[in-house]
Amino acid sequence: MDKSLEEALELISSRTDLAEILADGPHSLFGTEETCHSFDLRYTVHAPVADINIASDNEHMRRASIRVLEDLSSVCDRIGATRLVIHPGHIWGEEMRDAAARALDRSLDDLATLQREVDVRLAIENMGAWDICFFREPEFLGRLSALELGFTLDVGHAHVNSNLEAFLREGGAIHVHLHDNCGNRDAHLGCGEGSIDFSRVMPALPRGATKVIEPISFDRYERSLEYLRSLPAEQSLHRRAERAELF
């Protein structure tokens, strides 16, 4: 995120053919989507995280968040992005949890309607060990499935919640974020730098899921790729990177 979108895509295109754009801050795609057409890259997009909350009990804010996602999904279709990753919302106090849960239900219904109108697959991401966040447990997957919404499995988030194995058993992810940690905080380390057993994780991922390496620095992306390629059971990353996150 310390580079312009053009500079970031230039760097990434020299390493791989798939990039995920965090469409926030300097990489917002509103007004800059033409930059994406300048590169021979496939894209996935991560929705903004700073100002969006689809579980806001303030109906004006919730609707505004949905409108942003509607506009961004149109951008995704124009640049050929295959996945739009969306956070499931949060609360600012336990006294608001029930109201926020109802707001989230309304937003999931809205996103299910949106999914029928766009080509990009909407994929709701499981969150880390923050009490304020929704969707930390695999039980939430039933709600997404019933609405025919996609699921982004964040391996590191599941690990800090001690339920990575449960998520892998449930399956169904159409998109995957790969990074590591030691189980105590969401450190976004490179793969192989923490305590996640990727030799078990990688073969358990759905074959058709897009895979995104999402550590905190670009050099950790390159080390992660080297590590994943070294795993004897892993075939899907044998020849090339599946992406580099624009963080």
Backbone as CSV, one residue per row, in Angstrom:
resi,resn,N_x,N_y,N_z,CA_x,CA_y,CA_z,C_x,C_y,C_z
1,MET,0.822,-1.214,0.000,0.000,0.000,0.000,0.858,1.267,0.000
2,ASP,2.171,1.122,0.098,3.048,2.289,0.035,3.388,2.655,-1.404
3,LYS,2.829,1.936,-2.374,3.030,2.221,-3.784,1.697,2.589,-4.427
4,SER,1.774,3.284,-5.542,0.558,3.521,-6.306,0.059,2.190,-6.846
5,LEU,-1.211,2.162,-7.274,-1.757,0.936,-7.836,-0.957,0.499,-9.056
6,GLU,-0.581,1.442,-9.903,0.199,1.094,-11.089,1.539,0.480,-10.713
7,GLU,2.237,1.075,-9.748,3.530,0.543,-9.314,3.375,-0.835,-8.701
8,ALA,2.331,-1.019,-7.906,2.109,-2.312,-7.257,1.829,-3.399,-8.287
9,LEU,0.966,-3.094,-9.262,0.644,-4.092,-10.281,1.850,-4.396,-11.168
10,GLU,2.678,-3.398,-11.402,3.907,-3.623,-12.173,4.807,-4.619,-11.447
11,LEU,4.961,-4.445,-10.146,5.786,-5.350,-9.354,5.196,-6.759,-9.347
12,ILE,3.907,-6.846,-9.117,3.260,-8.143,-9.012,3.258,-8.875,-10.352
13,SER,3.045,-8.140,-11.444,2.990,-8.782,-12.753,4.332,-9.370,-13.165
14,SER,5.402,-8.952,-12.514,6.712,-9.537,-12.800,6.912,-10.865,-12.086
15,ARG,5.982,-11.235,-11.178,6.126,-12.455,-10.385,5.022,-13.475,-10.647
16,THR,3.827,-12.999,-11.046,2.670,-13.883,-11.105,1.646,-13.331,-12.087
17,ASP,0.582,-14.087,-12.311,-0.449,-13.605,-13.234,-1.782,-13.372,-12.545
18,LEU,-1.805,-13.435,-11.210,-3.040,-13.204,-10.459,-2.766,-12.292,-9.270
19,ALA,-3.484,-11.183,-9.185,-3.294,-10.228,-8.097,-4.619,-9.929,-7.419
20,GLU,-4.585,-9.820,-6.092,-5.756,-9.355,-5.358,-5.538,-7.906,-4.954
21,ILE,-6.488,-7.075,-5.302,-6.391,-5.650,-5.004,-7.272,-5.332,-3.798
22,LEU,-6.664,-4.816,-2.746,-7.445,-4.276,-1.636,-7.926,-2.900,-2.078
23,ALA,-9.197,-2.811,-2.460,-9.735,-1.609,-3.095,-10.044,-0.541,-2.061
24,ASP,-9.006,-0.068,-1.414,-9.136,0.901,-0.338,-7.941,1.835,-0.400
25,GLY,-8.069,3.007,0.209,-6.950,3.942,0.268,-6.380,4.237,-1.103
26,PRO,-5.059,4.143,-1.254,-4.428,4.465,-2.537,-4.745,3.465,-3.644
27,HIS,-5.332,2.326,-3.301,-5.684,1.327,-4.307,-7.188,1.236,-4.529
28,SER,-7.916,2.274,-4.139,-9.337,2.303,-4.445,-9.533,2.185,-5.946
29,LEU,-10.492,1.376,-6.354,-10.731,1.168,-7.785,-11.735,2.161,-8.363
30,PHE,-12.322,2.989,-7.542,-13.240,4.005,-8.047,-12.427,5.143,-8.670
31,GLY,-12.474,5.224,-9.984,-11.716,6.247,-10.687,-10.354,5.796,-11.163
32,THR,-9.904,4.587,-10.737,-8.576,4.112,-11.152,-8.642,2.748,-11.832
33,GLU,-9.840,2.284,-12.154,-9.952,0.932,-12.697,-9.230,0.773,-14.025
34,GLU,-9.051,1.871,-14.793,-8.357,1.765,-16.070,-6.938,1.248,-15.899
35,THR,-6.340,1.499,-14.737,-4.994,0.992,-14.469,-4.943,-0.521,-14.609
36,CYS,-5.995,-1.198,-14.201,-6.017,-2.664,-14.245,-5.943,-3.192,-15.670
37,HIS,-6.486,-2.431,-16.619,-6.498,-2.883,-18.009,-5.127,-2.771,-18.668
38,SER,-4.190,-2.112,-18.000,-2.847,-1.945,-18.556,-1.945,-3.143,-18.310
39,PHE,-2.440,-4.135,-17.564,-1.608,-5.276,-17.198,-2.277,-6.578,-17.617
40,ASP,-1.447,-7.536,-17.984,-1.936,-8.861,-18.364,-2.056,-9.712,-17.102
41,LEU,-3.002,-9.337,-16.269,-3.200,-9.988,-14.976,-4.649,-10.437,-14.839
42,ARG,-4.840,-11.512,-14.097,-6.162,-11.868,-13.598,-6.303,-11.229,-12.225
43,TYR,-7.556,-10.922,-11.843,-7.761,-10.194,-10.598,-8.785,-10.852,-9.690
44,THR,-8.532,-10.725,-8.395,-9.570,-10.799,-7.376,-9.515,-9.471,-6.643
45,VAL,-10.615,-9.101,-6.009,-10.691,-7.796,-5.348,-11.156,-7.996,-3.914
46,HIS,-10.523,-7.289,-3.005,-10.953,-7.248,-1.606,-11.682,-5.940,-1.387
47,ALA,-12.915,-6.006,-0.922,-13.702,-4.796,-0.687,-13.036,-3.920,0.372
48,PRO,-13.324,-2.619,0.368,-12.768,-1.727,1.395,-13.089,-2.232,2.804
49,VAL,-12.175,-1.968,3.717,-12.360,-2.410,5.104,-12.464,-1.240,6.078
50,ALA,-12.007,-0.062,5.686,-11.908,1.042,6.636,-13.266,1.643,6.980
51,ASP,-14.132,1.831,5.994,-15.366,2.588,6.215,-16.629,1.797,5.923
52,ILE,-16.513,0.496,5.744,-17.681,-0.324,5.408,-18.025,-1.222,6.583
53,ASN,-19.314,-1.319,6.889,-19.779,-2.242,7.921,-21.161,-2.729,7.535
54,ILE,-21.243,-3.916,6.956,-22.538,-4.423,6.506,-23.401,-4.906,7.667
55,ALA,-22.851,-4.861,8.893,-23.644,-5.199,10.075,-23.995,-3.958,10.899
56,SER,-23.870,-2.792,10.299,-24.206,-1.569,11.032,-25.695,-1.532,11.329
57,ASP,-26.051,-1.229,12.583,-27.464,-1.106,12.934,-28.020,0.240,12.504
58,ASN,-27.134,1.169,12.082,-27.565,2.426,11.484,-27.923,2.120,10.032
59,GLU,-29.203,2.124,9.724,-29.661,1.685,8.411,-29.098,2.545,7.285
60,HIS,-28.875,3.822,7.536,-28.267,4.677,6.511,-26.846,4.195,6.191
61,MET,-26.076,3.851,7.222,-24.702,3.383,7.014,-24.681,1.998,6.375
62,ARG,-25.606,1.153,6.804,-25.657,-0.192,6.206,-25.971,-0.114,4.723
63,ARG,-26.966,0.692,4.367,-27.333,0.820,2.952,-26.197,1.436,2.150
64,ALA,-25.494,2.396,2.744,-24.347,2.997,2.053,-23.268,1.950,1.790
65,SER,-23.049,1.068,2.760,-22.068,0.002,2.575,-22.468,-0.919,1.430
66,ILE,-23.739,-1.259,1.360,-24.221,-2.120,0.281,-24.076,-1.424,-1.065
67,ARG,-24.348,-0.111,-1.102,-24.198,0.622,-2.363,-22.751,0.624,-2.841
68,VAL,-21.820,0.759,-1.912,-20.398,0.691,-2.277,-20.083,-0.671,-2.887
69,LEU,-20.586,-1.730,-2.276,-20.330,-3.074,-2.794,-20.995,-3.286,-4.147
70,GLU,-22.177,-2.714,-4.330,-22.831,-2.800,-5.640,-21.977,-2.115,-6.710
71,ASP,-21.507,-0.900,-6.415,-20.679,-0.177,-7.378,-19.364,-0.917,-7.630
72,LEU,-18.769,-1.457,-6.567,-17.497,-2.157,-6.718,-17.659,-3.447,-7.504
73,SER,-18.790,-4.124,-7.345,-19.012,-5.356,-8.111,-19.091,-5.048,-9.600
74,SER,-19.629,-3.891,-9.963,-19.651,-3.486,-11.366,-18.237,-3.243,-11.885
75,VAL,-17.394,-2.631,-11.058,-15.985,-2.462,-11.431,-15.336,-3.827,-11.622
76,CYS,-15.611,-4.745,-10.706,-15.043,-6.088,-10.803,-15.421,-6.745,-12.128
77,ASP,-16.664,-6.611,-12.509,-17.099,-7.194,-13.780,-16.356,-6.567,-14.956
78,ARG,-16.126,-5.269,-14.886,-15.458,-4.595,-16.009,-13.983,-4.974,-16.115
79,ILE,-13.318,-5.267,-14.994,-11.904,-5.652,-15.064,-11.728,-7.167,-15.091
80,GLY,-12.840,-7.892,-15.075,-12.782,-9.343,-15.161,-12.390,-10.033,-13.869
81,ALA,-12.572,-9.371,-12.733,-12.244,-9.991,-11.443,-13.182,-11.166,-11.172
82,THR,-12.634,-12.254,-10.657,-13.428,-13.464,-10.440,-14.006,-13.554,-9.040
83,ARG,-13.436,-12.851,-8.067,-13.894,-12.903,-6.680,-13.912,-11.498,-6.102
84,LEU,-14.930,-11.217,-5.293,-14.980,-10.001,-4.493,-15.096,-10.420,-3.034
85,VAL,-14.036,-10.215,-2.275,-13.966,-10.621,-0.870,-14.604,-9.534,-0.003
86,ILE,-15.493,-9.956,0.896,-16.262,-9.009,1.716,-16.177,-9.407,3.183
87,HIS,-15.864,-8.446,4.048,-15.892,-8.698,5.490,-17.338,-8.716,5.987
88,PRO,-17.632,-9.539,7.000,-19.023,-9.738,7.429,-19.541,-8.716,8.433
89,GLY,-18.786,-7.689,8.730,-19.280,-6.648,9.624,-18.866,-6.856,11.072
90,HIS,-19.134,-5.843,11.880,-18.662,-5.846,13.260,-19.575,-4.986,14.126
91,ILE,-19.355,-5.084,15.424,-20.100,-4.278,16.401,-19.109,-3.495,17.254
92,TRP,-19.628,-2.491,17.946,-18.767,-1.694,18.822,-19.108,-1.885,20.296
93,GLY,-20.027,-2.777,20.592,-20.361,-3.072,21.980,-21.348,-4.217,22.036
94,GLU,-21.244,-5.054,23.052,-22.100,-6.238,23.153,-23.579,-5.880,23.205
95,GLU,-23.886,-4.694,23.725,-25.296,-4.299,23.814,-25.923,-4.124,22.429
96,MET,-25.077,-4.050,21.395,-25.568,-3.865,20.033,-25.555,-5.149,19.211
97,ARG,-25.143,-6.267,19.810,-24.944,-7.480,19.013,-26.225,-7.952,18.327
98,ASP,-27.328,-7.987,19.037,-28.570,-8.482,18.432,-29.020,-7.592,17.278
99,ALA,-28.955,-6.286,17.467,-29.353,-5.366,16.398,-28.410,-5.488,15.205
100,ALA,-27.131,-5.638,15.487,-26.156,-5.781,14.402,-26.345,-7.104,13.665
101,ALA,-26.698,-8.152,14.389,-26.939,-9.448,13.740,-28.130,-9.360,12.793
102,ARG,-29.152,-8.626,13.195,-30.311,-8.442,12.308,-29.930,-7.612,11.082
103,ALA,-29.080,-6.613,11.295,-28.612,-5.804,10.168,-27.784,-6.654,9.206
104,LEU,-26.956,-7.522,9.751,-26.158,-8.411,8.910,-27.055,-9.324,8.084
105,ASP,-28.114,-9.826,8.689,-29.053,-10.664,7.928,-29.635,-9.899,6.744
106,ARG,-30.004,-8.640,6.968,-30.546,-7.839,5.877,-29.499,-7.643,4.774
107,SER,-28.263,-7.437,5.194,-27.198,-7.234,4.213,-26.905,-8.505,3.434
108,LEU,-26.933,-9.645,4.087,-26.711,-10.902,3.368,-27.809,-11.130,2.333
109,ASP,-29.038,-10.784,2.686,-30.133,-10.866,1.711,-29.871,-9.938,0.528
110,ASP,-29.416,-8.722,0.817,-29.110,-7.769,-0.257,-27.983,-8.288,-1.143
111,LEU,-26.962,-8.888,-0.531,-25.833,-9.410,-1.314,-26.258,-10.612,-2.146
112,ALA,-27.172,-11.417,-1.624,-27.682,-12.548,-2.408,-28.414,-12.048,-3.652
113,THR,-29.164,-10.964,-3.503,-29.822,-10.360,-4.660,-28.791,-9.811,-5.644
114,LEU,-27.768,-9.132,-5.107,-26.709,-8.597,-5.951,-25.988,-9.707,-6.714
115,GLN,-25.758,-10.830,-6.046,-25.034,-11.931,-6.691,-25.732,-12.413,-7.958
116,ARG,-27.037,-12.326,-7.970,-27.785,-12.763,-9.150,-27.681,-11.776,-10.316
117,GLU,-27.106,-10.599,-10.045,-27.044,-9.552,-11.072,-25.647,-9.341,-11.636
118,VAL,-24.624,-9.933,-11.006,-23.240,-9.675,-11.424,-22.526,-10.997,-11.696
119,ASP,-21.405,-10.909,-12.404,-20.621,-12.103,-12.722,-19.609,-12.444,-11.633
120,VAL,-18.999,-11.416,-11.015,-18.012,-11.679,-9.970,-18.678,-12.439,-8.826
121,ARG,-17.980,-13.439,-8.283,-18.524,-14.189,-7.162,-18.230,-13.457,-5.861
122,LEU,-19.274,-13.182,-5.103,-19.128,-12.558,-3.798,-18.720,-13.625,-2.791
123,ALA,-17.688,-13.344,-2.002,-17.140,-14.342,-1.088,-16.918,-13.714,0.282
124,ILE,-17.728,-14.104,1.268,-17.660,-13.545,2.618,-16.525,-14.220,3.370
125,GLU,-15.695,-13.403,4.030,-14.470,-13.899,4.680,-14.681,-14.171,6.168
126,ASN,-14.202,-15.331,6.637,-14.197,-15.593,8.080,-13.168,-14.698,8.757
127,MET,-13.507,-14.228,9.950,-12.681,-13.237,10.628,-11.848,-13.851,11.747
128,GLY,-10.909,-13.048,12.257,-9.997,-13.521,13.292,-10.602,-13.461,14.680
129,ALA,-9.737,-13.506,15.690,-10.197,-13.644,17.072,-10.516,-12.297,17.711
130,TRP,-11.342,-11.515,17.056,-11.781,-10.233,17.591,-13.245,-10.365,17.977
131,ASP,-13.570,-10.098,19.237,-14.941,-10.262,19.718,-15.937,-9.400,18.960
132,ILE,-15.469,-8.293,18.378,-16.392,-7.377,17.713,-16.850,-7.901,16.351
133,CYS,-16.197,-8.950,15.842,-16.457,-9.400,14.472,-17.471,-10.539,14.415
134,PHE,-18.246,-10.555,13.348,-19.093,-11.693,13.016,-18.292,-12.706,12.187
135,PHE,-18.887,-13.895,12.027,-18.332,-14.980,11.219,-16.921,-15.375,11.655
136,ARG,-16.853,-15.941,12.849,-15.599,-16.501,13.340,-15.658,-18.016,13.419
137,GLU,-16.850,-18.583,13.331,-17.040,-20.025,13.480,-17.631,-20.625,12.203
138,PRO,-17.342,-21.911,11.927,-17.841,-22.528,10.688,-19.353,-22.686,10.635
139,GLU,-20.049,-22.575,11.755,-21.502,-22.683,11.739,-22.154,-21.619,10.852
140,PHE,-21.461,-20.515,10.656,-21.977,-19.426,9.819,-22.106,-19.852,8.356
141,LEU,-21.369,-20.883,7.963,-21.336,-21.297,6.559,-22.715,-21.703,6.046
142,GLY,-23.561,-22.245,6.928,-24.895,-22.646,6.506,-25.704,-21.474,5.995
143,ARG,-25.537,-20.311,6.612,-26.271,-19.126,6.176,-25.819,-18.692,4.782
144,LEU,-24.507,-18.760,4.534,-23.992,-18.382,3.210,-24.473,-19.365,2.149
145,SER,-24.424,-20.638,2.484,-24.842,-21.659,1.522,-26.314,-21.512,1.161
146,ALA,-27.140,-21.241,2.154,-28.574,-21.106,1.909,-28.883,-19.941,0.974
147,LEU,-28.019,-18.908,1.005,-28.213,-17.730,0.162,-27.403,-17.808,-1.129
148,GLU,-26.690,-18.902,-1.302,-25.840,-19.110,-2.476,-24.767,-18.027,-2.597
149,LEU,-24.247,-17.606,-1.437,-23.122,-16.693,-1.393,-21.840,-17.484,-1.215
150,GLY,-20.741,-16.971,-1.761,-19.464,-17.654,-1.660,-18.791,-17.428,-0.319
151,PHE,-17.721,-18.176,-0.101,-16.994,-18.178,1.167,-15.501,-18.050,0.896
152,THR,-14.879,-17.039,1.528,-13.419,-16.917,1.539,-12.897,-17.502,2.832
153,LEU,-12.090,-18.548,2.732,-11.437,-19.118,3.918,-10.122,-18.398,4.153
154,ASP,-10.047,-17.660,5.250,-8.779,-17.078,5.682,-8.143,-18.061,6.656
155,VAL,-7.089,-18.720,6.194,-6.449,-19.786,6.970,-5.898,-19.249,8.281
156,GLY,-5.263,-18.076,8.242,-4.699,-17.504,9.461,-5.760,-17.128,10.470
157,HIS,-6.870,-16.557,9.996,-7.966,-16.202,10.910,-8.531,-17.447,11.598
158,ALA,-8.724,-18.506,10.822,-9.252,-19.737,11.420,-8.272,-20.314,12.442
159,HIS,-6.981,-20.192,12.171,-5.978,-20.752,13.091,-6.013,-20.043,14.441
160,VAL,-6.150,-18.709,14.453,-6.174,-18.007,15.743,-7.473,-18.282,16.496
161,ASN,-8.509,-18.735,15.792,-9.749,-19.137,16.450,-9.778,-20.627,16.771
162,SER,-8.687,-21.326,16.500,-8.547,-22.757,16.800,-9.604,-23.613,16.106
163,ASN,-10.028,-23.187,14.916,-11.034,-23.980,14.206,-10.694,-24.192,12.726
164,LEU,-9.406,-24.123,12.399,-9.005,-24.336,11.013,-9.391,-25.728,10.534
165,GLU,-9.173,-26.734,11.360,-9.531,-28.105,10.961,-11.027,-28.206,10.683
166,ALA,-11.839,-27.555,11.511,-13.285,-27.605,11.311,-13.682,-26.935,10.001
167,PHE,-13.078,-25.805,9.687,-13.365,-25.140,8.424,-12.963,-26.017,7.243
168,LEU,-11.810,-26.663,7.354,-11.358,-27.528,6.264,-12.295,-28.718,6.082
169,ARG,-12.819,-29.258,7.186,-13.762,-30.367,7.072,-15.053,-29.920,6.397
170,GLU,-15.522,-28.712,6.728,-16.745,-28.198,6.124,-16.567,-27.960,4.634
171,GLY,-15.384,-27.479,4.247,-15.108,-27.236,2.833,-15.937,-26.091,2.281
172,GLY,-16.028,-26.031,0.966,-16.895,-25.069,0.314,-16.268,-23.736,-0.040
173,ALA,-15.007,-23.502,0.349,-14.391,-22.211,0.044,-14.184,-22.066,-1.463
174,ILE,-14.526,-20.882,-1.987,-14.234,-20.600,-3.389,-12.988,-19.724,-3.518
175,HIS,-12.499,-19.228,-2.386,-11.342,-18.339,-2.373,-10.620,-18.574,-1.048
176,VAL,-9.293,-18.456,-1.044,-8.510,-18.755,0.150,-7.424,-17.704,0.336
177,HIS,-7.295,-17.207,1.560,-6.178,-16.354,1.946,-5.176,-17.197,2.737
178,LEU,-3.934,-17.206,2.277,-2.888,-18.017,2.885,-1.876,-17.122,3.596
179,HIS,-1.764,-17.290,4.897,-0.718,-16.652,5.685,-0.614,-17.427,6.987
180,ASP,0.364,-17.116,7.806,0.681,-17.942,8.966,0.664,-17.107,10.242
181,ASN,0.567,-17.777,11.363,0.725,-17.160,12.678,1.002,-18.260,13.688
182,CYS,1.225,-17.872,14.931,1.554,-18.840,15.985,0.353,-19.191,16.851
183,GLY,-0.838,-18.829,16.394,-2.052,-19.190,17.091,-2.500,-18.209,18.145
184,ASN,-1.687,-17.187,18.409,-2.036,-16.238,19.472,-2.502,-14.885,18.950
185,ARG,-2.130,-14.524,17.714,-2.602,-13.273,17.124,-2.497,-13.367,15.610
186,ASP,-3.255,-12.513,14.940,-3.333,-12.531,13.481,-2.140,-11.779,12.903
187,ALA,-0.973,-12.425,12.893,0.280,-11.749,12.564,0.541,-11.623,11.071
188,HIS,-0.197,-12.350,10.233,0.022,-12.340,8.782,1.494,-12.585,8.450
189,LEU,2.050,-13.631,9.051,3.407,-14.058,8.725,3.407,-14.773,7.380
190,GLY,4.601,-14.962,6.848,4.730,-15.774,5.654,4.410,-17.224,5.958
191,CYS,3.931,-17.944,4.959,3.629,-19.367,5.153,4.901,-20.108,5.549
192,GLY,4.801,-20.926,6.596,5.955,-21.648,7.106,6.671,-20.945,8.235
193,GLU,6.249,-19.722,8.588,6.899,-18.971,9.663,6.178,-19.112,10.994
194,GLY,5.000,-19.723,11.004,4.232,-19.886,12.229,3.978,-21.348,12.523
195,SER,2.816,-21.650,13.076,2.533,-23.020,13.522,1.456,-23.721,12.697
196,ILE,1.025,-23.135,11.571,0.053,-23.806,10.715,0.743,-24.911,9.922
197,ASP,0.141,-26.078,9.882,0.691,-27.206,9.129,0.158,-27.156,7.703
198,PHE,0.863,-26.457,6.837,0.389,-26.288,5.463,0.474,-27.574,4.653
199,SER,1.253,-28.541,5.108,1.287,-29.819,4.395,-0.043,-30.547,4.515
200,ARG,-0.839,-30.199,5.542,-2.186,-30.747,5.681,-3.233,-29.803,5.103
201,VAL,-2.966,-28.502,5.186,-3.945,-27.524,4.724,-4.096,-27.565,3.208
202,MET,-2.990,-27.510,2.487,-3.068,-27.330,1.036,-3.822,-28.455,0.329
203,PRO,-3.568,-29.722,0.657,-4.342,-30.765,-0.033,-5.822,-30.767,0.326
204,ALA,-6.177,-30.138,1.456,-7.572,-30.138,1.899,-8.395,-29.013,1.276
205,LEU,-7.751,-28.090,0.572,-8.471,-26.971,-0.024,-9.209,-27.417,-1.278
206,PRO,-10.396,-26.865,-1.521,-11.125,-27.209,-2.744,-10.283,-26.924,-3.980
207,ARG,-10.297,-27.831,-4.911,-9.433,-27.719,-6.087,-9.683,-26.436,-6.874
208,GLY,-10.931,-26.019,-6.977,-11.246,-24.855,-7.793,-11.107,-23.515,-7.090
209,ALA,-10.717,-23.509,-5.820,-10.610,-22.249,-5.078,-9.418,-21.433,-5.558
210,THR,-9.624,-20.120,-5.712,-8.487,-19.233,-5.963,-7.691,-19.108,-4.675
211,LYS,-6.365,-19.113,-4.808,-5.489,-19.076,-3.626,-4.641,-17.813,-3.661
212,VAL,-4.638,-17.112,-2.542,-3.990,-15.819,-2.432,-3.042,-15.840,-1.241
213,ILE,-1.785,-15.509,-1.471,-0.816,-15.410,-0.385,-0.907,-13.999,0.197
214,GLU,-1.135,-13.886,1.513,-1.501,-12.605,2.120,-0.679,-12.274,3.372
215,PRO,0.643,-12.222,3.266,1.444,-11.804,4.421,1.586,-10.284,4.465
216,ILE,2.328,-9.804,5.449,2.411,-8.361,5.667,3.452,-7.683,4.788
217,SER,4.274,-8.432,4.068,5.288,-7.802,3.232,5.519,-8.626,1.972
218,PHE,6.034,-7.963,0.937,6.207,-8.635,-0.342,7.298,-9.697,-0.269
219,ASP,8.368,-9.456,0.510,9.420,-10.477,0.604,8.882,-11.730,1.279
220,ARG,7.914,-11.570,2.198,7.302,-12.743,2.819,6.415,-13.493,1.818
221,TYR,5.846,-12.776,0.853,5.119,-13.459,-0.222,6.054,-14.384,-0.981
222,GLU,7.218,-13.883,-1.351,8.139,-14.691,-2.143,8.644,-15.885,-1.341
223,ARG,8.929,-15.687,-0.049,9.369,-16.810,0.795,8.228,-17.805,0.992
224,SER,6.998,-17.293,1.097,5.837,-18.175,1.244,5.685,-19.065,0.025
225,LEU,5.825,-18.479,-1.136,5.683,-19.248,-2.366,6.746,-20.343,-2.451
226,GLU,7.963,-19.983,-2.102,9.035,-20.975,-2.115,8.731,-22.113,-1.140
227,TYR,8.235,-21.753,0.036,7.894,-22.768,1.033,6.768,-23.676,0.542
228,LEU,5.695,-23.082,0.002,4.562,-23.886,-0.453,4.962,-24.804,-1.603
229,ARG,5.824,-24.326,-2.477,6.302,-25.170,-3.578,7.110,-26.363,-3.071
230,SER,7.712,-26.211,-1.885,8.561,-27.281,-1.358,7.769,-28.400,-0.708
231,LEU,6.467,-28.169,-0.474,5.651,-29.185,0.182,5.382,-30.331,-0.789
232,PRO,5.744,-31.566,-0.443,5.598,-32.674,-1.392,4.166,-32.968,-1.788
233,ALA,3.216,-32.659,-0.895,1.820,-32.987,-1.191,1.117,-31.885,-1.966
234,GLU,1.758,-30.716,-2.108,1.088,-29.583,-2.741,1.391,-29.540,-4.222
235,GLN,0.348,-29.576,-5.035,0.495,-29.542,-6.477,0.042,-28.223,-7.090
236,SER,-0.921,-27.543,-6.436,-1.563,-26.403,-7.096,-0.636,-25.200,-7.238
237,LEU,0.451,-25.135,-6.454,1.370,-24.013,-6.559,2.738,-24.482,-7.060
238,HIS,2.769,-25.583,-7.804,4.041,-26.190,-8.192,4.841,-25.296,-9.129
239,ARG,4.159,-24.614,-10.036,4.876,-23.874,-11.057,4.837,-22.359,-10.913
240,ARG,3.797,-21.814,-10.313,3.682,-20.370,-10.346,2.956,-19.839,-9.123
241,ALA,3.149,-18.566,-8.865,2.448,-17.908,-7.765,0.987,-17.792,-8.107
242,GLU,0.121,-17.902,-7.100,-1.294,-17.700,-7.330,-1.706,-16.250,-7.075
243,ARG,-0.848,-15.461,-6.428,-1.022,-14.030,-6.341,-0.107,-13.386,-5.311
244,ALA,-0.152,-12.057,-5.248,0.525,-11.293,-4.200,-0.429,-10.220,-3.715
245,GLU,-0.663,-10.163,-2.421,-1.628,-9.214,-1.863,-1.049,-7.805,-1.879
246,LEU,-1.882,-6.827,-2.229,-1.445,-5.437,-2.277,-1.614,-4.795,-0.916
247,PHE,-0.843,-5.255,0.059,-0.867,-4.647,1.382,0.430,-3.867,1.587
